Amino acid sequence: MSIVQNGKITIANLGDSCGFIISKSGIMRKITVDHTPNRVDERERIINNNGFITNKGGVCRVDGEIAVSRAIGDKNLK
């Protein structure tokens, strides 16, 4: 999500939705970090909150269900 207000851009992301910025010269750069259980800090946060990570076919999943570690919805994983 992005908002432009008074010449300033505010960008936020959640889950595996990426935020990119494109310069005037056309160069695209990723400016957000995906929330996935592959990241050490996300893995630790999940485990510290009594969750677990499974890995099937190279895809890490939270509690064996979802491949992102932060999302809107998925009430049963809160």
Distance bins in CASP14 RR format, pairs under 12 A and 6 or more apart:
PFRMAT RR
TARGET T0000
AUTHOR 0000-0000-0000
RMODE 2
METHOD distances of the structure
MODEL  1
1 9 0 0 0 0 0 1 0 0 0 0 0
1 10 0 0 0 0 1 0 0 0 0 0 0
1 11 1 0 0 1 0 0 0 0 0 0 0
1 12 1 0 1 0 0 0 0 0 0 0 0
1 13 1 0 0 1 0 0 0 0 0 0 0
1 14 0 0 0 0 1 0 0 0 0 0 0
1 15 0 0 0 0 0 1 0 0 0 0 0
1 17 0 0 0 0 1 0 0 0 0 0 0
1 18 0 0 0 0 0 1 0 0 0 0 0
1 19 0 0 0 0 1 0 0 0 0 0 0
1 32 0 0 0 0 0 1 0 0 0 0 0
1 72 0 0 0 0 0 1 0 0 0 0 0
2 8 0 0 0 0 0 1 0 0 0 0 0
2 9 1 0 1 0 0 0 0 0 0 0 0
2 10 1 0 0 1 0 0 0 0 0 0 0
2 11 1 0 1 0 0 0 0 0 0 0 0
2 12 1 0 0 1 0 0 0 0 0 0 0
2 13 0 0 0 0 1 0 0 0 0 0 0
2 17 0 0 0 0 0 1 0 0 0 0 0
2 18 0 0 0 0 0 1 0 0 0 0 0
2 19 1 0 0 1 0 0 0 0 0 0 0
2 20 0 0 0 0 1 0 0 0 0 0 0
2 21 0 0 0 0 1 0 0 0 0 0 0
2 22 0 0 0 0 0 1 0 0 0 0 0
2 31 0 0 0 0 0 1 0 0 0 0 0
2 32 0 0 0 0 0 1 0 0 0 0 0
3 9 1 0 0 1 0 0 0 0 0 0 0
3 10 1 0 1 0 0 0 0 0 0 0 0
3 11 0 0 0 0 1 0 0 0 0 0 0
3 12 0 0 0 0 1 0 0 0 0 0 0
4 10 0 0 0 0 1 0 0 0 0 0 0
4 11 0 0 0 0 1 0 0 0 0 0 0
9 19 0 0 0 0 0 1 0 0 0 0 0
9 20 0 0 0 0 0 1 0 0 0 0 0
9 21 0 0 0 0 1 0 0 0 0 0 0
9 22 0 0 0 0 0 1 0 0 0 0 0
9 31 0 0 0 0 1 0 0 0 0 0 0
10 19 0 0 0 0 0 1 0 0 0 0 0
10 31 0 0 0 0 0 1 0 0 0 0 0
11 17 0 0 0 0 0 1 0 0 0 0 0
11 18 0 0 0 0 0 1 0 0 0 0 0
11 19 1 0 0 1 0 0 0 0 0 0 0
11 20 0 0 0 0 1 0 0 0 0 0 0
11 21 1 0 0 1 0 0 0 0 0 0 0
11 29 0 0 0 0 0 1 0 0 0 0 0
11 30 0 0 0 0 0 1 0 0 0 0 0
11 31 1 0 0 1 0 0 0 0 0 0 0
11 32 1 0 0 1 0 0 0 0 0 0 0
11 33 0 0 0 0 0 1 0 0 0 0 0
12 18 0 0 0 0 0 1 0 0 0 0 0
12 19 0 0 0 0 1 0 0 0 0 0 0
12 31 0 0 0 0 0 1 0 0 0 0 0
12 32 0 0 0 0 1 0 0 0 0 0 0
12 33 0 0 0 0 0 1 0 0 0 0 0
12 35 0 0 0 0 0 1 0 0 0 0 0
12 70 0 0 0 0 0 1 0 0 0 0 0
12 72 0 0 0 0 0 1 0 0 0 0 0
13 19 1 0 1 0 0 0 0 0 0 0 0
13 20 0 0 0 0 0 1 0 0 0 0 0
13 30 0 0 0 0 0 1 0 0 0 0 0
13 31 0 0 0 0 1 0 0 0 0 0 0
13 32 1 0 1 0 0 0 0 0 0 0 0
13 33 1 0 0 1 0 0 0 0 0 0 0
13 34 1 0 0 1 0 0 0 0 0 0 0
13 35 1 0 0 1 0 0 0 0 0 0 0
13 36 0 0 0 0 0 1 0 0 0 0 0
13 68 0 0 0 0 0 1 0 0 0 0 0
13 70 0 0 0 0 1 0 0 0 0 0 0
13 71 0 0 0 0 0 1 0 0 0 0 0
13 72 0 0 0 0 0 1 0 0 0 0 0
14 32 0 0 0 0 1 0 0 0 0 0 0
14 33 0 0 0 0 0 1 0 0 0 0 0
14 34 0 0 0 0 1 0 0 0 0 0 0
14 35 1 0 0 1 0 0 0 0 0 0 0
14 36 0 0 0 0 0 1 0 0 0 0 0
14 68 0 0 0 0 1 0 0 0 0 0 0
14 69 0 0 0 0 0 1 0 0 0 0 0
14 70 1 0 1 0 0 0 0 0 0 0 0
14 71 1 0 0 1 0 0 0 0 0 0 0
14 72 1 0 0 1 0 0 0 0 0 0 0
14 73 0 0 0 0 0 1 0 0 0 0 0
14 74 0 0 0 0 0 1 0 0 0 0 0
15 32 0 0 0 0 1 0 0 0 0 0 0
15 33 0 0 0 0 1 0 0 0 0 0 0
15 34 1 0 0 1 0 0 0 0 0 0 0
15 35 1 0 1 0 0 0 0 0 0 0 0
15 36 1 0 0 1 0 0 0 0 0 0 0
15 37 0 0 0 0 0 1 0 0 0 0 0
15 39 0 0 0 0 0 1 0 0 0 0 0
15 42 0 0 0 0 1 0 0 0 0 0 0
15 62 0 0 0 0 0 1 0 0 0 0 0
15 66 0 0 0 0 1 0 0 0 0 0 0
15 67 0 0 0 0 1 0 0 0 0 0 0
15 68 1 0 1 0 0 0 0 0 0 0 0
15 69 1 0 0 1 0 0 0 0 0 0 0
15 70 1 0 1 0 0 0 0 0 0 0 0
15 71 1 0 1 0 0 0 0 0 0 0 0
15 72 0 0 0 0 1 0 0 0 0 0 0
15 73 0 0 0 0 0 1 0 0 0 0 0
15 74 0 0 0 0 0 1 0 0 0 0 0
16 32 0 0 0 0 1 0 0 0 0 0 0
16 33 0 0 0 0 0 1 0 0 0 0 0
16 34 1 0 1 0 0 0 0 0 0 0 0
16 35 1 0 0 1 0 0 0 0 0 0 0
16 36 1 0 0 1 0 0 0 0 0 0 0
16 37 0 0 0 0 0 1 0 0 0 0 0
16 38 0 0 0 0 0 1 0 0 0 0 0
16 39 0 0 0 0 0 1 0 0 0 0 0
16 42 0 0 0 0 0 1 0 0 0 0 0
16 59 0 0 0 0 0 1 0 0 0 0 0
16 60 0 0 0 0 0 1 0 0 0 0 0
16 66 0 0 0 0 0 1 0 0 0 0 0
16 67 1 0 0 1 0 0 0 0 0 0 0
16 68 1 0 1 0 0 0 0 0 0 0 0
16 69 0 0 0 0 1 0 0 0 0 0 0
16 70 0 0 0 0 1 0 0 0 0 0 0
16 71 0 0 0 0 1 0 0 0 0 0 0
17 30 0 0 0 0 0 1 0 0 0 0 0
17 32 1 0 0 1 0 0 0 0 0 0 0
17 33 0 0 0 0 0 1 0 0 0 0 0
17 34 0 0 0 0 1 0 0 0 0 0 0
17 35 0 0 0 0 1 0 0 0 0 0 0
17 36 0 0 0 0 0 1 0 0 0 0 0
17 68 0 0 0 0 1 0 0 0 0 0 0
17 70 0 0 0 0 0 1 0 0 0 0 0
17 71 0 0 0 0 1 0 0 0 0 0 0
17 72 0 0 0 0 0 1 0 0 0 0 0
18 28 0 0 0 0 0 1 0 0 0 0 0
18 29 0 0 0 0 0 1 0 0 0 0 0
18 30 1 0 1 0 0 0 0 0 0 0 0
18 31 0 0 0 0 1 0 0 0 0 0 0
18 32 1 0 1 0 0 0 0 0 0 0 0
18 33 0 0 0 0 1 0 0 0 0 0 0
18 34 1 0 0 1 0 0 0 0 0 0 0
18 35 0 0 0 0 0 1 0 0 0 0 0
18 36 0 0 0 0 0 1 0 0 0 0 0
18 68 0 0 0 0 0 1 0 0 0 0 0
19 28 0 0 0 0 1 0 0 0 0 0 0
19 29 0 0 0 0 1 0 0 0 0 0 0
19 30 1 0 0 1 0 0 0 0 0 0 0
19 31 1 0 1 0 0 0 0 0 0 0 0
19 32 1 0 1 0 0 0 0 0 0 0 0
19 33 0 0 0 0 1 0 0 0 0 0 0
19 34 0 0 0 0 1 0 0 0 0 0 0
20 26 0 0 0 0 0 1 0 0 0 0 0
20 27 0 0 0 0 0 1 0 0 0 0 0
20 28 1 0 1 0 0 0 0 0 0 0 0
20 29 1 0 0 1 0 0 0 0 0 0 0
20 30 1 0 1 0 0 0 0 0 0 0 0
20 31 1 0 0 1 0 0 0 0 0 0 0
20 32 0 0 0 0 1 0 0 0 0 0 0
21 27 0 0 0 0 1 0 0 0 0 0 0
21 28 1 0 0 1 0 0 0 0 0 0 0
21 29 1 0 1 0 0 0 0 0 0 0 0
21 30 0 0 0 0 1 0 0 0 0 0 0
21 31 1 0 1 0 0 0 0 0 0 0 0
21 32 0 0 0 0 1 0 0 0 0 0 0
22 28 1 0 1 0 0 0 0 0 0 0 0
22 29 1 0 0 1 0 0 0 0 0 0 0
22 30 0 0 0 0 0 1 0 0 0 0 0
22 31 0 0 0 0 0 1 0 0 0 0 0
23 29 1 0 0 1 0 0 0 0 0 0 0
23 31 0 0 0 0 0 1 0 0 0 0 0
32 70 0 0 0 0 0 1 0 0 0 0 0
33 39 1 0 0 1 0 0 0 0 0 0 0
33 41 0 0 0 0 1 0 0 0 0 0 0
33 42 0 0 0 0 1 0 0 0 0 0 0
33 69 0 0 0 0 0 1 0 0 0 0 0
33 70 0 0 0 0 0 1 0 0 0 0 0
34 41 0 0 0 0 0 1 0 0 0 0 0
34 42 0 0 0 0 1 0 0 0 0 0 0
34 60 0 0 0 0 0 1 0 0 0 0 0
34 67 0 0 0 0 0 1 0 0 0 0 0
34 68 1 0 0 1 0 0 0 0 0 0 0
34 69 0 0 0 0 1 0 0 0 0 0 0
34 70 0 0 0 0 1 0 0 0 0 0 0
34 71 0 0 0 0 0 1 0 0 0 0 0
35 41 0 0 0 0 1 0 0 0 0 0 0
35 42 1 0 0 1 0 0 0 0 0 0 0
35 43 0 0 0 0 0 1 0 0 0 0 0
35 45 0 0 0 0 1 0 0 0 0 0 0
35 46 0 0 0 0 0 1 0 0 0 0 0
35 60 0 0 0 0 0 1 0 0 0 0 0
35 62 0 0 0 0 0 1 0 0 0 0 0
35 66 0 0 0 0 0 1 0 0 0 0 0
35 67 0 0 0 0 0 1 0 0 0 0 0
35 68 1 0 1 0 0 0 0 0 0 0 0
35 69 1 0 1 0 0 0 0 0 0 0 0
35 70 1 1 0 0 0 0 0 0 0 0 0
35 71 1 0 0 1 0 0 0 0 0 0 0
35 72 0 0 0 0 0 1 0 0 0 0 0
36 42 1 0 0 1 0 0 0 0 0 0 0
36 43 0 0 0 0 1 0 0 0 0 0 0
36 45 0 0 0 0 0 1 0 0 0 0 0
36 46 0 0 0 0 0 1 0 0 0 0 0
36 53 0 0 0 0 0 1 0 0 0 0 0
36 55 0 0 0 0 0 1 0 0 0 0 0
36 58 0 0 0 0 0 1 0 0 0 0 0
36 59 0 0 0 0 1 0 0 0 0 0 0
36 60 1 0 0 1 0 0 0 0 0 0 0
36 61 0 0 0 0 1 0 0 0 0 0 0
36 62 0 0 0 0 1 0 0 0 0 0 0
36 66 0 0 0 0 1 0 0 0 0 0 0
36 67 1 0 0 1 0 0 0 0 0 0 0
36 68 1 0 1 0 0 0 0 0 0 0 0
36 69 1 0 1 0 0 0 0 0 0 0 0
36 70 0 0 0 0 1 0 0 0 0 0 0
36 71 0 0 0 0 0 1 0 0 0 0 0
37 43 1 0 1 0 0 0 0 0 0 0 0
37 44 0 0 0 0 0 1 0 0 0 0 0
37 45 0 0 0 0 1 0 0 0 0 0 0
37 46 1 0 0 1 0 0 0 0 0 0 0
37 47 0 0 0 0 1 0 0 0 0 0 0
37 51 0 0 0 0 1 0 0 0 0 0 0
37 52 0 0 0 0 1 0 0 0 0 0 0
37 53 1 0 1 0 0 0 0 0 0 0 0
37 54 0 0 0 0 1 0 0 0 0 0 0
37 55 0 0 0 0 1 0 0 0 0 0 0
37 58 0 0 0 0 0 1 0 0 0 0 0
37 59 0 0 0 0 1 0 0 0 0 0 0
37 60 1 0 1 0 0 0 0 0 0 0 0
37 61 1 0 0 1 0 0 0 0 0 0 0
37 62 1 0 1 0 0 0 0 0 0 0 0
37 63 0 0 0 0 1 0 0 0 0 0 0
37 64 0 0 0 0 1 0 0 0 0 0 0
37 65 0 0 0 0 0 1 0 0 0 0 0
37 66 0 0 0 0 1 0 0 0 0 0 0
37 67 1 0 0 1 0 0 0 0 0 0 0
37 68 1 0 0 1 0 0 0 0 0 0 0
37 69 1 0 1 0 0 0 0 0 0 0 0
37 70 0 0 0 0 0 1 0 0 0 0 0
37 71 0 0 0 0 0 1 0 0 0 0 0
37 77 0 0 0 0 0 1 0 0 0 0 0
38 46 0 0 0 0 0 1 0 0 0 0 0
38 53 0 0 0 0 1 0 0 0 0 0 0
38 55 0 0 0 0 1 0 0 0 0 0 0
38 58 0 0 0 0 1 0 0 0 0 0 0
38 59 0 0 0 0 1 0 0 0 0 0 0
38 60 1 0 1 0 0 0 0 0 0 0 0
38 61 0 0 0 0 0 1 0 0 0 0 0
38 62 0 0 0 0 0 1 0 0 0 0 0
38 67 0 0 0 0 1 0 0 0 0 0 0
38 68 0 0 0 0 0 1 0 0 0 0 0
38 69 0 0 0 0 1 0 0 0 0 0 0
39 45 0 0 0 0 1 0 0 0 0 0 0
39 46 0 0 0 0 1 0 0 0 0 0 0
39 53 0 0 0 0 0 1 0 0 0 0 0
39 60 0 0 0 0 1 0 0 0 0 0 0
39 62 0 0 0 0 0 1 0 0 0 0 0
39 68 0 0 0 0 0 1 0 0 0 0 0
39 69 1 0 0 1 0 0 0 0 0 0 0
39 70 0 0 0 0 0 1 0 0 0 0 0
40 46 0 0 0 0 0 1 0 0 0 0 0
40 47 0 0 0 0 0 1 0 0 0 0 0
40 53 0 0 0 0 0 1 0 0 0 0 0
40 60 0 0 0 0 0 1 0 0 0 0 0
40 69 0 0 0 0 0 1 0 0 0 0 0
41 47 0 0 0 0 0 1 0 0 0 0 0
41 48 0 0 0 0 0 1 0 0 0 0 0
41 69 0 0 0 0 1 0 0 0 0 0 0
41 70 0 0 0 0 0 1 0 0 0 0 0
42 48 0 0 0 0 0 1 0 0 0 0 0
42 49 0 0 0 0 0 1 0 0 0 0 0
42 51 0 0 0 0 0 1 0 0 0 0 0
42 53 0 0 0 0 1 0 0 0 0 0 0
42 60 0 0 0 0 1 0 0 0 0 0 0
42 62 0 0 0 0 1 0 0 0 0 0 0
42 67 0 0 0 0 0 1 0 0 0 0 0
42 68 0 0 0 0 1 0 0 0 0 0 0
42 69 1 0 1 0 0 0 0 0 0 0 0
42 70 1 0 0 1 0 0 0 0 0 0 0
43 49 0 0 0 0 0 1 0 0 0 0 0
43 51 0 0 0 0 1 0 0 0 0 0 0
43 52 0 0 0 0 1 0 0 0 0 0 0
43 53 1 0 1 0 0 0 0 0 0 0 0
43 54 0 0 0 0 0 1 0 0 0 0 0
43 55 0 0 0 0 0 1 0 0 0 0 0
43 60 1 0 0 1 0 0 0 0 0 0 0
43 61 0 0 0 0 0 1 0 0 0 0 0
43 62 0 0 0 0 1 0 0 0 0 0 0
43 69 0 0 0 0 1 0 0 0 0 0 0
44 51 0 0 0 0 0 1 0 0 0 0 0
44 53 0 0 0 0 0 1 0 0 0 0 0
44 69 0 0 0 0 0 1 0 0 0 0 0
45 51 0 0 0 0 1 0 0 0 0 0 0
45 53 0 0 0 0 0 1 0 0 0 0 0
45 62 0 0 0 0 0 1 0 0 0 0 0
45 69 1 0 0 1 0 0 0 0 0 0 0
45 70 0 0 0 0 1 0 0 0 0 0 0
46 52 1 0 0 1 0 0 0 0 0 0 0
46 53 1 0 0 1 0 0 0 0 0 0 0
46 54 0 0 0 0 0 1 0 0 0 0 0
46 60 0 0 0 0 1 0 0 0 0 0 0
46 61 0 0 0 0 0 1 0 0 0 0 0
46 62 1 0 1 0 0 0 0 0 0 0 0
46 63 0 0 0 0 1 0 0 0 0 0 0
46 64 0 0 0 0 0 1 0 0 0 0 0
46 65 0 0 0 0 0 1 0 0 0 0 0
46 66 0 0 0 0 0 1 0 0 0 0 0
46 68 0 0 0 0 0 1 0 0 0 0 0
46 69 1 0 1 0 0 0 0 0 0 0 0
46 70 0 0 0 0 1 0 0 0 0 0 0
46 77 0 0 0 0 1 0 0 0 0 0 0
46 78 0 0 0 0 0 1 0 0 0 0 0
47 53 1 0 0 1 0 0 0 0 0 0 0
47 62 0 0 0 0 0 1 0 0 0 0 0
47 63 0 0 0 0 0 1 0 0 0 0 0
47 69 0 0 0 0 0 1 0 0 0 0 0
49 62 0 0 0 0 0 1 0 0 0 0 0
49 63 0 0 0 0 0 1 0 0 0 0 0
49 69 0 0 0 0 0 1 0 0 0 0 0
49 70 0 0 0 0 0 1 0 0 0 0 0
49 77 0 0 0 0 1 0 0 0 0 0 0
49 78 0 0 0 0 1 0 0 0 0 0 0
50 62 0 0 0 0 0 1 0 0 0 0 0
50 63 0 0 0 0 1 0 0 0 0 0 0
50 77 0 0 0 0 0 1 0 0 0 0 0
50 78 0 0 0 0 0 1 0 0 0 0 0
51 61 0 0 0 0 0 1 0 0 0 0 0
51 62 1 0 0 1 0 0 0 0 0 0 0
51 63 1 0 1 0 0 0 0 0 0 0 0
51 64 0 0 0 0 1 0 0 0 0 0 0
51 65 0 0 0 0 0 1 0 0 0 0 0
51 66 0 0 0 0 0 1 0 0 0 0 0
51 69 0 0 0 0 0 1 0 0 0 0 0
51 76 0 0 0 0 0 1 0 0 0 0 0
51 77 0 0 0 0 1 0 0 0 0 0 0
51 78 0 0 0 0 0 1 0 0 0 0 0
52 60 0 0 0 0 0 1 0 0 0 0 0
52 61 0 0 0 0 1 0 0 0 0 0 0
52 62 1 0 0 1 0 0 0 0 0 0 0
52 63 1 0 0 1 0 0 0 0 0 0 0
52 64 1 0 0 1 0 0 0 0 0 0 0
52 65 0 0 0 0 0 1 0 0 0 0 0
52 69 0 0 0 0 0 1 0 0 0 0 0
52 77 0 0 0 0 0 1 0 0 0 0 0
53 59 0 0 0 0 0 1 0 0 0 0 0
53 60 1 0 1 0 0 0 0 0 0 0 0
53 61 1 0 0 1 0 0 0 0 0 0 0
53 62 1 0 0 1 0 0 0 0 0 0 0
53 63 0 0 0 0 1 0 0 0 0 0 0
53 64 1 0 0 1 0 0 0 0 0 0 0
53 65 0 0 0 0 0 1 0 0 0 0 0
53 66 0 0 0 0 0 1 0 0 0 0 0
53 67 0 0 0 0 0 1 0 0 0 0 0
53 69 0 0 0 0 1 0 0 0 0 0 0
54 60 1 0 0 1 0 0 0 0 0 0 0
54 61 1 0 1 0 0 0 0 0 0 0 0
54 62 0 0 0 0 1 0 0 0 0 0 0
54 63 1 0 0 1 0 0 0 0 0 0 0
54 64 1 0 1 0 0 0 0 0 0 0 0
54 65 0 0 0 0 1 0 0 0 0 0 0
54 66 0 0 0 0 0 1 0 0 0 0 0
54 67 0 0 0 0 0 1 0 0 0 0 0
55 61 1 0 0 1 0 0 0 0 0 0 0
55 62 0 0 0 0 0 1 0 0 0 0 0
55 64 0 0 0 0 1 0 0 0 0 0 0
55 67 0 0 0 0 0 1 0 0 0 0 0
56 64 1 0 0 1 0 0 0 0 0 0 0
56 65 0 0 0 0 0 1 0 0 0 0 0
56 67 0 0 0 0 1 0 0 0 0 0 0
57 67 0 0 0 0 0 1 0 0 0 0 0
58 67 0 0 0 0 0 1 0 0 0 0 0
59 65 0 0 0 0 0 1 0 0 0 0 0
59 66 0 0 0 0 0 1 0 0 0 0 0
59 67 1 0 1 0 0 0 0 0 0 0 0
59 68 0 0 0 0 0 1 0 0 0 0 0
60 66 0 0 0 0 0 1 0 0 0 0 0
60 67 1 0 0 1 0 0 0 0 0 0 0
60 68 0 0 0 0 1 0 0 0 0 0 0
60 69 0 0 0 0 1 0 0 0 0 0 0
61 67 1 0 1 0 0 0 0 0 0 0 0
61 68 0 0 0 0 1 0 0 0 0 0 0
61 69 0 0 0 0 1 0 0 0 0 0 0
61 74 0 0 0 0 0 1 0 0 0 0 0
61 77 0 0 0 0 0 1 0 0 0 0 0
62 68 1 0 0 1 0 0 0 0 0 0 0
62 69 1 0 1 0 0 0 0 0 0 0 0
62 70 0 0 0 0 1 0 0 0 0 0 0
62 71 0 0 0 0 1 0 0 0 0 0 0
62 74 0 0 0 0 1 0 0 0 0 0 0
62 76 0 0 0 0 0 1 0 0 0 0 0
62 77 1 0 0 1 0 0 0 0 0 0 0
62 78 0 0 0 0 0 1 0 0 0 0 0
63 69 0 0 0 0 0 1 0 0 0 0 0
63 74 0 0 0 0 1 0 0 0 0 0 0
63 76 0 0 0 0 1 0 0 0 0 0 0
63 77 1 0 1 0 0 0 0 0 0 0 0
63 78 0 0 0 0 0 1 0 0 0 0 0
64 74 0 0 0 0 0 1 0 0 0 0 0
64 76 0 0 0 0 0 1 0 0 0 0 0
64 77 0 0 0 0 1 0 0 0 0 0 0
65 71 0 0 0 0 0 1 0 0 0 0 0
65 74 1 0 0 1 0 0 0 0 0 0 0
65 76 0 0 0 0 1 0 0 0 0 0 0
65 77 1 0 0 1 0 0 0 0 0 0 0
66 72 0 0 0 0 0 1 0 0 0 0 0
66 73 0 0 0 0 1 0 0 0 0 0 0
66 74 1 0 1 0 0 0 0 0 0 0 0
66 75 0 0 0 0 0 1 0 0 0 0 0
66 76 0 0 0 0 1 0 0 0 0 0 0
66 77 1 0 0 1 0 0 0 0 0 0 0
66 78 0 0 0 0 0 1 0 0 0 0 0
67 74 0 0 0 0 0 1 0 0 0 0 0
67 77 0 0 0 0 0 1 0 0 0 0 0
68 74 0 0 0 0 1 0 0 0 0 0 0
68 77 0 0 0 0 1 0 0 0 0 0 0
69 77 0 0 0 0 1 0 0 0 0 0 0
70 77 0 0 0 0 1 0 0 0 0 0 0
70 78 0 0 0 0 0 1 0 0 0 0 0
71 77 0 0 0 0 1 0 0 0 0 0 0
71 78 0 0 0 0 0 1 0 0 0 0 0
72 78 0 0 0 0 0 1 0 0 0 0 0
END
